[in-house]
């Protein structure tokens, strides 16, 4: 491999096709950490004194995010920020147990508080049960799980009195979400894709995505180079989602046209920003069943539970 493009000293171990850079290990790691820090700053994601709850699943993205935020907070101890990991047990037999142990061990290694909540304790049903009960219903596994997970993370963050919920959604996730909303004709949701945080829930928490401008495969390479343990096994229910098709589609385009994901992301961000600015101020409703903030009379969680 050629010499590192940035430091001009070390032998490179990574070729960044979309920029044409050859990077050594140190420069590659620094580039990912610097990108996350710049994204946090650019969109004012975290402020002085904020307590941040990181949604940690046990996968490469969330554990890498936890590590990066821990490193950034340790570099600036006078900012008064706190970090806690929140993990959700969906109740998927033979899959979730491994990741729960990985998260527990990694949090202990980093000396970070960890909070675990389960679908069963919160909703009275786990994913394995939900998959059986929805057999005759037109609702996908990822739709159910995503609805429950978002609510569960919110509740977990509230129990630790967090100001911020940080999730490890990357650029690939963001592009897939944009296309899904585009195909569904959901213009309002496209507006909410813009990375700038907004307050939500009864407590006014904000949700942020510090990895939103980083490619998924670069986060995976980062985790490997940092020796971050993560669960590589994929969820057994994931193939019902259109996300799998969109992930393969964008990866194929990126292989043939390096940088096309980043170009698409910039266009998507411009569109979502315009849509966000044109949206009238929202008047939050309360779900008539659970009394939590909802866009309609009944929230998505209660609607899903009623279907099941």
C-alpha positions as CSV (number, residue, x, y, z in Angstrom):
1,X,0.0,0.0,0.0
2,X,1.2,3.6,-0.7
3,X,2.3,6.0,2.0
4,X,-0.5,7.7,4.0
5,X,-1.8,10.8,2.1
6,X,-2.3,12.8,5.3
7,X,0.8,12.3,7.5
8,X,3.2,11.3,4.7
9,X,4.9,9.0,7.2
10,X,3.2,5.7,7.8
11,X,2.2,3.0,5.3
12,X,-1.5,3.2,4.6
13,X,-4.0,0.4,5.4
14,X,-7.2,2.0,4.0
15,X,-8.1,3.4,0.7
16,X,-10.9,6.0,0.8
17,X,-12.2,5.6,-2.7
18,X,-14.6,8.6,-2.6
19,X,-11.8,11.0,-1.7
20,X,-8.9,9.3,-3.3
21,X,-7.0,9.2,0.0
22,X,-4.7,6.5,1.4
23,X,-4.8,6.5,5.2
24,X,-2.7,4.9,7.8
25,X,-4.4,3.5,10.9
26,X,-3.8,6.6,13.1
27,X,-5.1,9.0,10.4
28,X,-8.1,6.8,9.6
29,X,-9.2,6.6,13.2
30,X,-8.6,10.3,13.7
31,X,-10.7,11.1,10.5
32,X,-13.8,9.2,11.9
33,X,-13.5,10.8,15.4
34,X,-13.0,14.2,13.9
35,X,-16.0,13.8,11.5
36,X,-18.2,12.9,14.4
37,X,-17.0,15.8,16.5
38,X,-17.5,18.2,13.6
39,X,-21.0,16.9,13.0
40,X,-21.9,17.4,16.6
41,X,-20.6,21.0,16.5
42,X,-22.1,21.8,13.1
43,X,-25.7,20.9,14.2
44,X,-25.3,21.9,17.8
45,X,-26.2,18.4,18.9
46,X,-24.7,18.5,22.4
47,X,-24.4,21.4,24.8
48,X,-22.5,22.1,27.9
49,X,-23.7,20.0,30.9
50,X,-26.0,17.7,28.8
51,X,-26.5,14.2,30.0
52,X,-26.4,11.9,26.9
53,X,-28.1,8.6,26.7
54,X,-26.6,6.5,23.9
55,X,-28.9,3.8,22.4
56,X,-26.5,0.8,22.4
57,X,-27.6,-2.4,20.7
58,X,-24.4,-4.3,20.7
59,X,-23.7,-3.8,17.0
60,X,-20.7,-2.0,15.4
61,X,-22.3,1.4,15.0
62,X,-23.7,1.9,18.5
63,X,-20.6,0.6,20.3
64,X,-18.4,2.7,18.2
65,X,-20.5,5.7,18.9
66,X,-20.3,5.0,22.7
67,X,-16.6,4.8,22.4
68,X,-16.2,8.0,20.4
69,X,-18.4,10.0,22.7
70,X,-16.6,8.7,25.8
71,X,-13.3,9.7,24.2
72,X,-14.6,13.2,23.3
73,X,-16.1,13.8,26.7
74,X,-12.9,12.6,28.4
75,X,-10.9,15.1,26.3
76,X,-13.1,18.0,27.6
77,X,-14.0,17.1,31.2
78,X,-14.8,20.7,32.1
79,X,-17.9,20.6,29.8
80,X,-19.8,18.8,32.5
81,X,-21.3,16.2,30.1
82,X,-22.4,12.8,31.3
83,X,-22.7,9.6,29.4
84,X,-25.0,6.6,29.9
85,X,-25.8,3.6,27.7
86,X,-29.4,2.4,27.3
87,X,-30.0,-1.0,25.7
88,X,-33.3,-2.6,24.7
89,X,-34.0,-6.3,24.9
90,X,-36.4,-7.0,22.1
91,X,-36.8,-10.6,23.2
92,X,-35.4,-12.4,20.2
93,X,-34.3,-15.9,21.3
94,X,-30.9,-16.9,20.3
95,X,-29.9,-13.5,19.0
96,X,-30.2,-10.8,21.7
97,X,-28.5,-12.6,24.6
98,X,-25.1,-12.4,23.0
99,X,-25.4,-8.6,22.3
100,X,-26.6,-7.9,25.8
101,X,-23.5,-9.5,27.3
102,X,-21.2,-7.6,24.8
103,X,-22.8,-4.3,25.9
104,X,-22.5,-5.1,29.6
105,X,-18.8,-6.0,29.3
106,X,-18.0,-3.0,27.1
107,X,-19.7,-0.6,29.4
108,X,-17.8,-2.0,32.3
109,X,-14.6,-1.7,30.4
110,X,-15.3,2.0,29.7
111,X,-16.8,2.6,33.2
112,X,-20.1,3.8,31.7
113,X,-23.5,3.3,33.4
114,X,-25.7,0.9,31.6
115,X,-29.5,0.7,31.6
116,X,-31.5,-2.2,30.1
117,X,-35.2,-2.3,29.4
118,X,-37.2,-5.0,27.6
119,X,-40.2,-5.0,25.3
120,X,-41.8,-7.5,27.6
121,X,-41.6,-5.3,30.7
122,X,-42.8,-2.2,28.8
123,X,-45.4,-3.5,26.4
124,X,-46.3,-7.0,27.7
125,X,-45.0,-8.7,24.6
126,X,-41.6,-9.5,23.0
127,X,-40.7,-9.7,19.3
128,X,-40.9,-13.4,19.1
129,X,-44.4,-13.3,20.5
130,X,-45.3,-10.4,18.2
131,X,-44.1,-12.2,15.1
132,X,-46.5,-15.1,16.0
133,X,-49.5,-12.9,16.8
134,X,-49.2,-10.7,13.7
135,X,-49.1,-13.7,11.3
136,X,-52.4,-12.6,9.6
137,X,-51.7,-8.9,9.8
138,X,-50.1,-6.7,7.2
139,X,-47.3,-5.3,9.4
140,X,-43.6,-6.0,9.0
141,X,-41.2,-7.1,11.7
142,X,-39.1,-4.0,11.3
143,X,-42.1,-1.7,11.4
144,X,-43.2,-3.2,14.7
145,X,-39.7,-3.4,16.2
146,X,-38.8,0.1,15.2
147,X,-41.9,1.5,16.7
148,X,-41.4,-0.3,20.0
149,X,-37.6,0.4,20.1
150,X,-38.0,4.2,19.7
151,X,-40.4,4.3,22.6
152,X,-38.4,2.0,24.7
153,X,-35.2,4.1,24.2
154,X,-37.2,7.2,25.1
155,X,-38.4,5.7,28.3
156,X,-35.0,4.3,29.2
157,X,-33.5,7.8,28.6
158,X,-36.2,9.4,30.8
159,X,-35.5,7.0,33.6
160,X,-31.8,8.1,33.7
161,X,-32.9,11.8,33.4
162,X,-31.0,12.3,30.1
163,X,-31.2,15.6,28.1
164,X,-30.1,14.0,24.9
165,X,-30.7,10.6,23.1
166,X,-27.9,9.8,20.8
167,X,-28.4,7.0,18.2
168,X,-25.8,5.6,15.9
169,X,-27.6,6.1,12.6
170,X,-25.1,6.5,9.8
171,X,-25.2,8.0,6.3
172,X,-26.5,4.8,4.8
173,X,-29.3,4.6,7.3
174,X,-30.3,8.2,6.6
175,X,-30.3,7.7,2.8
176,X,-32.5,4.5,3.2
177,X,-34.9,6.4,5.4
178,X,-35.2,9.2,2.9
179,X,-36.0,6.8,0.0
180,X,-38.5,4.9,2.2
181,X,-40.3,8.1,3.1
182,X,-40.1,9.3,-0.5
183,X,-41.7,6.1,-1.8
184,X,-44.4,6.3,0.9
185,X,-45.2,10.0,0.0
186,X,-44.5,11.0,3.6
187,X,-43.3,14.6,3.0
188,X,-43.4,15.6,6.7
189,X,-41.1,12.7,7.7
190,X,-38.6,13.8,5.0
191,X,-38.5,17.2,6.7
192,X,-37.7,15.6,10.1
193,X,-34.7,13.8,8.6
194,X,-32.6,17.0,8.7
195,X,-29.8,16.4,11.3
196,X,-30.5,19.4,13.5
197,X,-31.9,18.2,16.8
198,X,-35.4,19.1,17.9
199,X,-37.1,18.7,21.3
200,X,-39.7,16.0,21.7
201,X,-41.4,13.9,24.4
202,X,-42.9,15.3,27.6
203,X,-39.5,16.0,29.1
204,X,-38.2,18.0,26.1
205,X,-35.3,15.6,25.3
206,X,-33.5,16.0,22.0
207,X,-32.5,13.2,19.6
208,X,-29.1,13.4,17.8
209,X,-27.2,11.3,15.3
210,X,-23.4,12.1,15.5
211,X,-22.5,9.4,12.8
212,X,-25.0,10.7,10.3
213,X,-22.3,11.9,7.9
214,X,-20.1,8.7,8.0
215,X,-20.4,5.7,5.7
216,X,-21.5,2.5,7.3
217,X,-18.6,0.4,6.1
218,X,-16.1,3.0,7.5
219,X,-17.7,2.6,11.0
220,X,-17.3,-1.1,10.7
221,X,-13.6,-0.7,9.8
222,X,-13.3,1.8,12.7
223,X,-14.7,-0.8,15.1
224,X,-12.3,-3.4,13.9
225,X,-9.3,-1.1,14.1
226,X,-10.2,0.0,17.6
227,X,-10.8,-3.7,18.7
228,X,-14.3,-2.9,19.7
229,X,-16.2,-6.1,20.2
230,X,-19.6,-6.3,18.5
231,X,-22.3,-8.7,17.4
232,X,-21.8,-9.5,13.8
233,X,-24.9,-11.8,13.5
234,X,-27.8,-10.1,11.8
235,X,-31.3,-10.0,13.2
236,X,-33.3,-13.0,12.0
237,X,-36.3,-10.8,11.1
238,X,-34.4,-8.1,9.1
239,X,-35.1,-9.4,5.6
240,X,-38.7,-8.3,5.7
241,X,-37.6,-4.7,5.4
242,X,-37.1,-2.8,2.2
243,X,-34.0,-1.4,3.9
244,X,-32.1,-4.5,2.9
245,X,-32.8,-3.9,-0.8
246,X,-31.9,-0.2,-0.5
247,X,-28.7,-1.0,1.3
248,X,-27.6,-3.3,-1.5
249,X,-28.7,-0.8,-4.1
250,X,-26.6,2.1,-2.7
251,X,-23.6,-0.2,-2.0
252,X,-23.7,-1.3,-5.6
253,X,-23.8,2.3,-6.8
254,X,-21.0,3.3,-4.5
255,X,-18.8,0.5,-5.8
256,X,-19.3,1.7,-9.4
257,X,-19.4,5.4,-8.6
258,X,-17.3,6.2,-5.5
259,X,-18.8,9.2,-3.6
260,X,-22.3,8.9,-4.9
261,X,-23.7,8.2,-1.4
262,X,-22.2,11.4,-0.1
263,X,-23.6,13.4,-3.1
264,X,-27.0,11.8,-2.5
265,X,-26.8,12.6,1.2
266,X,-26.0,16.3,0.5
267,X,-29.0,16.6,-1.9
268,X,-31.2,14.8,0.7
269,X,-30.1,17.2,3.4
270,X,-30.9,20.2,1.3
271,X,-34.4,18.9,0.5
272,X,-35.1,18.0,4.1
273,X,-33.9,21.4,5.3
274,X,-36.3,23.2,2.9
275,X,-39.2,21.0,3.9
276,X,-38.4,21.5,7.6
277,X,-38.3,25.3,7.3
278,X,-41.6,25.3,5.5
279,X,-43.4,23.2,8.0
280,X,-45.8,25.0,10.3
281,X,-45.0,24.8,14.1
282,X,-46.2,21.5,15.3
283,X,-48.9,21.3,18.0
284,X,-48.1,18.1,19.8
285,X,-51.1,15.9,20.7
286,X,-51.4,13.4,23.5
287,X,-52.2,9.8,22.8
288,X,-55.7,9.1,24.1
289,X,-54.5,5.7,25.3
290,X,-51.1,6.2,26.9
291,X,-51.1,10.0,27.2
292,X,-47.6,10.3,25.6
293,X,-46.8,12.8,22.9
294,X,-48.3,11.8,19.5
295,X,-48.9,13.2,16.1
296,X,-52.4,11.8,16.1
297,X,-55.1,10.8,18.6
298,X,-53.5,7.4,19.1
299,X,-49.7,7.0,19.0
300,X,-47.9,4.4,16.8
301,X,-47.1,2.2,19.7
302,X,-50.7,1.9,20.9
303,X,-51.9,1.4,17.3
304,X,-49.4,-1.5,16.9
305,X,-50.3,-3.1,20.2
306,X,-54.0,-2.9,19.2
307,X,-53.3,-4.7,15.9
308,X,-51.4,-7.4,17.8
